[in-house]
């Protein structure tokens, strides 16, 4: 029988995870939003409440450092890669041809297009937005929990992953668009994921030189513990 | 306009162009370097 973790357990076990790993910042609870009605009541919406846009990595930073819940829709986004990766806008040929990556970050237009077409992405139109918050107090049930960790903490998490089901983590890695690489694959596969902070995450959102991102499904927090009797 | 994005927000013209093609308003930048008032 599959035991579904409750929000109370997410708070409790997420807090335990933070303490056990001695994390510098909170793990980030992530929920995709199908509409405005799904916005958590305590969420800040950047354009509505702050009067400016945000990059998704900055919303991650607000959640993990300040304990702030942030909800973002397409009009709140300043960076277009999560807009495409989360399926908030329909992809266009200009993107898939690699025009924004060539010549600065891929040496041929053809290969730039290859990167763009392979960027993890959700189907267009399924979701309208995303909410992020600290896992220890989030007011919503997360679909994914992602976190900035150092090498030692990553080792511990991978050891726990092996302990739970004996399976290694297979990830698609890139130096770009960490928001997509951290969030989209776990949503698509239901598996853990490792991602590398991108330049935007480092420059705009204070990702540190020694940090990597690990993503897990909330149910895994419980699978590391004995399942309650009768569950 | 694309050069203005570059000057104002350090945003690559190709990024600004793609964002606008996706229907995004690239003129509203996220917060950058903070300028503190004297106190």
Interface residues (C-beta under 8 A of the other chain):
Chain A: X47 X52 X53 X54 X55 X58 X74 X75 X77 X78 X80 X83 X84 X89 X92 X94 X95 X99 X100 X104 X204
Chain B: X12 X14 X15 X17 X18 X19 X21 X22 X23 X24 X25 X26 X28 X29 X30 X31
